[in-house]
Amino acid sequence: MVTLATVSASGRDWRSIGREFEAIVGKTNVVQRREELLVYECDGLTSYRQRPAVVVLPRTTEQVAAIVKVCDRHDVPFVARGAGTGLSGGALPVEDCVLIVTALMKQILEIDFENQRVVVQPGVINNWVTQAVSGAGFYYAPDPSSQIICSIGGNVAENSGGVHCLKYGVTTNHVLGLKLVMPDGAIVEVGCRIPETPGYDLTGLFVGSEGTLGIATEITLRILKAPEAIHVLLADFTSVEAAGQAVSDIISAGIIPGGMEMMDNFSINAVEDVVGTNCYPRDADAILLIELDGLEVEVATNSQRVEAICQQNGARSIRTATDPQERLMLWKGRKAAFAAMGRISPDYYVQDGVIPRTKLQYVLREIEALSEKHGYRVANVFHAGDGNLHPLILYNNAIPGQLEAVEALGGDILKLCVEVGGSISGEHGIGADKRCYMPEMFSETDLETMQWVRQVFNPKGLANPGKIFPTPRTCGEAARANGQEQFSGVDRF
């Protein structure tokens, strides 16, 4: 028998609240059936799940504002969710919450080629932006590996990056302005349609705030003119250390590639087994994918210089692709690297630390040592140019205790990143996954100051509660001593 939520343990009358939402968006865009809510229990961090009380799917800014006003009136926590591809639990529901899903807000509202900007709703898929403007010779630079399914709203929330962030920056470098719904339902606009404005940079403050300051409902993006020439070089090495040194030497030579990615032998073979590019040498300890773009003469010159640097560092072979289809094939394996792990392991746990490029060789050796110490295989795929690591720890969630073990290994990797002068996140965000490691990077005063900012925008704490910042309940020694889960209030998968 199908059942609907009625009165929750907190005393909220969800049937009545649901009717208020139906009056705003229509009955078909309010989800309350328990079996239908299962779809929204998690984001890309699938090991942790919490069923929301209600899911609402608005189509306009005004509808989002009305929904949030209902939440504010009833003191109901709410979480915004886009495509649900995030990997840090940023869109993970909290207990007894409303999940506001922006998937139906998928209109490209304006394209202005003369001023190189596009205005989109948050449900627009990342790759749609480039598709919409490519015919006129433009593109949108931030390109997460999930760009064919992830949404711009989620990219803004997490400040997503991608393979081209080395040269062109992450999402915050391409957002000019935002229309926001604040946690009390007020509609405000920050930034504008020109690159620089006086006053506080509220646009920069909001990008990467992970839904804790409000919900973006219209986003003005900067688009770039497509480069005159693009070359992609694939160099293979007999050691990860040699590949890492090549990365440092390329940057030291004053060359800034559009993207520079590294994959280890484990990842290479997983990708070839699944994608079958026949481009990646299976016996290589590591490969570098280096994309150079710009003026034809500049790209040709830098291609020769990069090839020489790779050869000086022991590259066995170097393949150069200039044809669009051939370039796409070289990138195809890298873009599919995460998915390819599903072929060789039932589950994987991915981290997102950042390190200085000069520490790359040392950190990779330490990760290998940590892998042996904990007894779990680690595949390394990462944005080598800017030191953004994505170690994928392989495990089986069906075996009791393995998830906790790989969490500990992932935590040790994040601590290692901080120890060498890096960060616990480069593009995936903190969410629920890494909040307990924030004190590794920030002092109590730092964290308190951040909380002051959150309090100004979100005084009731209703917008995405429990994310980013550690609390005694979620991360304290007392909670661990009492045997509570790190993700208090969240069901294990």
N, C-alpha and C positions, 0 to 999 in steps of 0.2 A: 504494500500500500504506500502511495506517495504521501509524504508528510511535509508540512511547511513549518518553519520556525515560528513559534508564537511568543511566549514570554521567556526571556533568557534568565540565566542564574543571576545576572546583574539587575534583574527587574525590568528590563526594557521590553516594551511591547512591540516586537518586530513586525507583527501583522499590521499594526497601525502605522508604524514608521514606513513599512513597505508601501502602504497605500499613498502616503505622501510622495514617495518617490515615483510611483505610477502616475500620479497627477502631473509630474514634471516631464517624464520621458516616455510615458506610455507603458502599458502592462507588459508588452513583449520585451522591453528593455530593462526589466527588473527581474533578477534571478534569485529565487528563494528556495527552490526545491533542493533538498539535501543532496540527491544524487547529481544534480547539475552543478552544484557548488564544488564538487570534487575537481572539476576542471581548473579551478582557480586557487587550489590549495598551496601552490608553490610557484616560484619562477624557475629560472634555469638551475638554481641550486636545489635539485630535486630531493635531496636527502632529508630536508626539513619541510614539514607541512603543517599548515593550520587552516582549517576551513573558515572562511568569512561567514558572517551572519547573513549578509545581503550583498549582491553584486548589482551595480547600476551602470548602464552604458549610455552616457550622454552623447549628443551630437554637436552641441554649441557651447560657447563660453557661458551664455546665460543659463543653460541647463546645469552646467558644472557649478556655477555660483549658487543656484537654487538648491542643489543637492547638498552642498557644503553648509548652507544656512540651516538646513534641516539637521545636519549632524551637530552644528554648533548649538542649536536650540535644545537638542536632546542630550548634549554632552557625549556624543558618540564618536569614538575614534574612527578615522578613515585613512585608507592607504590608496594611493594612485598607482595604477598599473597600465603599462603600454602593451607591448607584444609579449611580455613575460619571458624574455630571453636573458635577463640579467643573471649574473653568476655570483652575486654576493648576498642574495636574500633581501635586496632592497625593496622589492615588491611583495615580499612575503606577508600575508595577512597576519594581523594580531588577533587575539581572542576577542570575540564579540564586536567585530568591526564591520564597517562598510567598505567594500572594495569598489573604487571608482575606476572603471576600465575605459580608456580613451580610444579603443580600437576602432570605433565608428567615426571618430573625428579624423577623417583621412582625406581632406580636401587640400589641394594646393591652391591657396587663395589668390596669390598674385605672383607674377614673374616680371621683373624689371631688369632687362638686360643692360640698359644704358647705365644704371647705377649698380649693377652686379649684385642683385639681391632677390630673394624669394621669400614669400610669406606662406607658412604652412601650418596646418593643425598638427597636434602632437601625435596622432595616429598614422601620419604619413610615414611609409617605410623609407629607411635611409636611401636605398638605391633608387627609389622613385624620383628623388630630387635630380640626380644626375641624368636619369632617363628623360626627364622633362626638359632639361636645358641643353643636352648634348648636341641636339640638332643645330643649335646656334653657336656651337663651339665652346660651351662652358661645362663645368662639372662642380660637384660638391666634394671637397677634399676629405673630410673625416670618413673613414671606411672601415668600421669594425668587421671582423671576419664574419659576423652574423648579419652583414648589411642587407642581405636579400630578405631578411625577416624582421630585424630589429627596427623599432620606430624612433622617430626624431625626439618625441617626448621623453622616452627612456634614455636616449643619448644625452639629452640636456640634463636629466636628473643625475646621471652617473658621470657626466663629463667624459664620454667615451672617446677612444682614440682610434687606433687602426694602424695599418702598415705604413701609411703616409704621414703619421704624426711627427716623425723625425724632422722633416723639412717644413711641414705646413701647420703643425700644432694639432691640438685636440679640439673637442667641440667648442669649448669656451672661446677659442680664437676665431670662430666662424659664426658666432651668434651676435647680432647687432642689437636686437631688442626682443622684448617678451611682453605678451599680455598674460597677466597672472590672476588667478583666483586665490585670494588669501584665505587662511584658515577660518576666518569669520564670514566668508562668502563675499567680501568686497572684491571688486574688479579693479585692478590697477595696471598701468603700463610702465615698464622700466626700459631704459635705453632708448634708442630711436633708430632711424634709418641711415644715419651717418656714422662713420667709425668712432669718432671721439665726441664726447659730450661733457659739460661741466658737472660738478657735484660728485656724490658718491657713486661708485661703480656697482649699482645694485644688480645689474645684469650679471656681472662677474661673480657676485655673491650668490646669486640664485643658481647658476649653472654648477652642478656638482653637489647641490644641497640635498639630493636624494629624497625629494618629496617632503622634507621636514619643514619647509618654509611656505609651501603652497603648491599650486598646480599650474603649470604652463599650458595655456590653451591656444595661443597663437605665437609662432616663433619666426622671427625675421632672420634669415640666414644669409651669409656672404657666399657668393659663388665665384669661382675663378675661371679665367680664360684657359682653355686647354693648351698645353705646351706644344711648341712647334715639333719637337722630337722626343721620343721616349725609347730608351734602351733598357732591357733587363738582362743582367748578367747572372749566370748560375756558376758558382765556383765550388768545387768539392775538395775537401781536405782530409788528411789522414789522422788529424787530431782536432779536438774541440779547441784546445789551446791555440793552435795555429790559426784557426778561423777567428777566434776572439782577438788575437793580435792584429789580424788583417783589418778587423772593424776599427780598432783604435788607430791604426796607421792611416786608414782612409780619412777619418775625421781630422786627424792631426795634419794631414796634407791640405786641409782647407776645402775638402770636397764634402758637400752635404747632399747625399742622395735623397731622392723622393721617398724611398723606403729601403731599409736594410734589415733583412730577417735571417735568423739562424735556426736550423733544425738539426738535432742530433741523430745518430744512426737508428735509434729506437723509433723515432718519429718518421724518419725517411721510409723505413720498411713498412710501417703501419699505413702510411699514405699510399705507397705503391700497391700494397695489397688491396686497398679499397678503391682508390681512384684510378690507378694504372696509368699514370702520366707517361711512364717510360722515359722520364726526364731526369729523375733523381737516382744517382748511382747508389745501389744498395750496399756496396761495401765501403762507402765513405763514412768516416766518423762524424763528419759534419758537413753541411752545405751552407753557403751564403747565397741569398737572393738579394741582388742589389739593383734598384731601379734608379736610373738617372734621367732627368727630364729638364727641358729648357730649350734654348736656341739650338739649332742643328749643329753649329760649329762647336758650341760649348759642350754638348752631349758627346759628340764624337771625340773631342779632346779628353774629356773626363773618363770616357769608357777606356781609352788607352791607358790612362794613368791608373785607374782602378785595377785593370787587368795586370799591369806591371806590379802593383802592390800585392795583389793576391799571389802572383807567381813568386815574389820575393818571400812570401810566407809559406811557401810549399804547396800551393794549390796544384792538384794533379791535372785538372782540366778546367777550362772556362768556356762556357757556352753563352753566346750573345743572341738575344732575340729582339728584333726590331719590328717584325710583323705583328699586328694586333692580336691575331689568333694564337701565334706562337707565344707571345707575352702572356696571354690569358692562360695558356696551358701551364706555363711555368708557375704562375701564381695559384693555379687551381689546387695543387697539392697543399700548399701552405694554408689556403683558406679552409681546406677540408680536414686539417690536422686534428682538431678537437673531435670531430665526428668520427674520424678514423679509429680513435682509441676504443670505440665501442665494439670494434671487430676483435680486439685482442683482450678486452677486459670487460666484465659486466658493469663496472662502475669506475669513475675516476673523480678525483678531487683536485680542482685547479686553484692555484694561487696566482697572485698578481703583483709581486714585489718589484721594486725598482732599485737599481744599483748604479753607481758611477761606472762608466764604460771601462775605466782603468782597473776595476775590481772584477771584471767579468771572468777571467781565467780562474782567479782564486775562488770566487763564489761557486762556479760550476764544479770545481773539485770538492768543495765543502758539501754541496748538494749531493754529490755522488757518495760521499762518506756518510751523510745523514741517511741516504737511501739504504746503504748497507747496515747501518746501525739499527734502523727501525724495521728492516726486512721487507720493504715495499719498493717495487720498481717505479722509477721516475723518468718520464719522457720530457725532454726540454724543447720547447718551441717558444721563440720570443722575438720581440722587437729589439734586435741587437744594437741598432744605432742609438737608441735612447735608453738602453739598459732596462727595458721593461720585460721582466721574466714571466713566463707562464709555465712553471713546472706542473706537469700532470701526474698525479700520484694514483697508481692503479690499485684497485682493491675490489673486494666482493662484499657488497652491503648485506648480503644474505647471511654472512658469517658474523655472529655476535662479536662485538668488540673491535672489528676492523675499522669501522667508521671513526670511532674514538681514537684509534691508533694513527690513522692517516691525518686526522685533525691535529694531533700532537706533532707529527712530522711537518705538516704545513705551517704550524705555528713556529717551529724551529727555523724553517726557511725564512719566514717573515722577520724573525728576530735577527737572523743573519744579515738580511738586507739592511735593517736599521743600523746594525753594528758597523757596517762598512760605509755608512753615510747615506743610505738610501731611504726608501719609503715602503710602507706596507700596501700601497695601492698606486697603480699608474692609470688605470682606466675602468676597472670593474666596480669601483666604489667600495665602501666599508660595509654598509647594510647591516645585516644581523651576523654575518659570517666573521668579520674581522673587528667588531667593536671591542672585544676583550683585549685586543692588541694595541689599541690606541695609546695606552699609557707607556708602551715601549717607545713611542715616537714623540709623545707630547707630555709636558709636565702637568701637574694638577692645575696650575694657573692657566696654562694654555687651554686645557679642556673646559675650565670654568668660564673663560672668556668666550669660547665658542658657544657655550650654553646660554650666555647672556644674549648673544645674537639670536639664537633660536627662540628665546623667551620673548623678545621684542616682536617677532613675526608670528609666533605660535604660542601665546601665553597660556592657553589651556592644555597644550601638549596633545592636541587631537590629531594633528597631521603627522602620519607615519611614526607613531610612538615606538620607542624601543630600538630605534635604528641609530647607527653611527657611534653613539656614546655608550661607554660601559656604565653599568649600575651595580650596586651590591647584589641585587637580585639575580642579575644575569651573569656576572663575572666575578663576584666576590669569593674570597676564600671560605666564608661561612657557607655559601651556597654549595660549593664543591664538597665541603666537609659533611654536609647533610645529604650528599648523594644526589643533588638536583642536577638536571641537565644544564649544559651551558646555555641552550636555547630554551629558557624557562617559558612554559606556556605553549610550546611548539611540539607537535608530535613527531617522533622519529618515523622515517619511511619504513 
